[in-house]
Amino acid sequence: MNFRTTVLSLAVAIAFAGAAPVTPPTTSKAANPMTEADVRALLTTQGYSGINDVEFKDGTWTADGKSV
C-alpha cells in the first residue's frame, strides 16, 4: 500500500507541476461600455430607422427599428 500511495502522490505532483497558473481578469466590465446614444448611432449607421425601445437588460442591448 505504501508504494501505491507514493506513486499516486508523485503522479498528482507531476500533473500539477505542468499546469500554468490561471490569472483572472482584473475586471469583467467593458473598458468603454456603450450608452443608449451609442446604440442608436450604431443602428443608424447600419441603415436602421425608427429606432425605439432601446433597452439594456441582462447584459444585452435590445431595440426596435426598421431596416431600410
C-alpha positions in Angstrom: 0.0 0.0 0.0 2.8 2.4 0.8 4.2 2.1 -2.7 0.8 2.8 -4.3 0.4 5.9 -2.1 3.9 7.2 -3.1 3.2 6.6 -6.8 -0.2 8.4 -6.6 1.4 11.3 -4.8 4.1 11.6 -7.4 1.6 11.4 -10.2 -0.5 14.2 -8.7 2.6 16.4 -8.1 3.7 15.9 -11.8 0.3 16.7 -13.1 0.1 20.0 -11.1 3.7 21.0 -11.8 2.9 21.3 -15.5 -0.2 23.4 -15.0 0.1 27.1 -15.7 -1.3 29.4 -13.2 -4.7 30.9 -14.1 -4.9 34.7 -13.6 -8.5 36.0 -13.5 -9.2 39.2 -15.4 -8.9 42.4 -13.4 -12.4 43.3 -14.3 -15.3 41.8 -16.1 -16.7 45.2 -17.2 -16.2 46.5 -20.6 -13.5 49.2 -20.9 -15.9 51.6 -22.7 -19.5 50.4 -22.1 -22.0 51.5 -24.7 -24.6 54.1 -23.9 -28.1 54.3 -25.3 -26.9 57.1 -27.6 -24.1 54.8 -28.9 -26.5 52.0 -29.7 -28.8 54.4 -31.5 -25.9 55.8 -33.5 -24.6 52.4 -34.4 -28.0 51.2 -35.6 -28.4 54.4 -37.6 -25.1 53.9 -39.4 -26.1 50.3 -40.2 -29.2 51.6 -42.0 -31.9 51.2 -39.4 -34.6 53.9 -38.9 -37.4 54.4 -36.5 -35.3 53.1 -33.6 -37.2 53.0 -30.3 -37.5 50.9 -27.1 -33.7 50.9 -26.7 -33.1 48.9 -23.5 -30.2 47.3 -21.7 -31.2 44.1 -19.8 -29.2 41.1 -18.5 -26.1 42.3 -20.3 -27.7 42.8 -23.8 -28.9 45.8 -25.7 -32.2 45.4 -27.5 -34.1 47.8 -29.7 -36.9 48.0 -32.2 -36.3 49.5 -35.6 -36.9 49.3 -39.3 -34.4 48.3 -41.8 -34.2 50.4 -44.9 
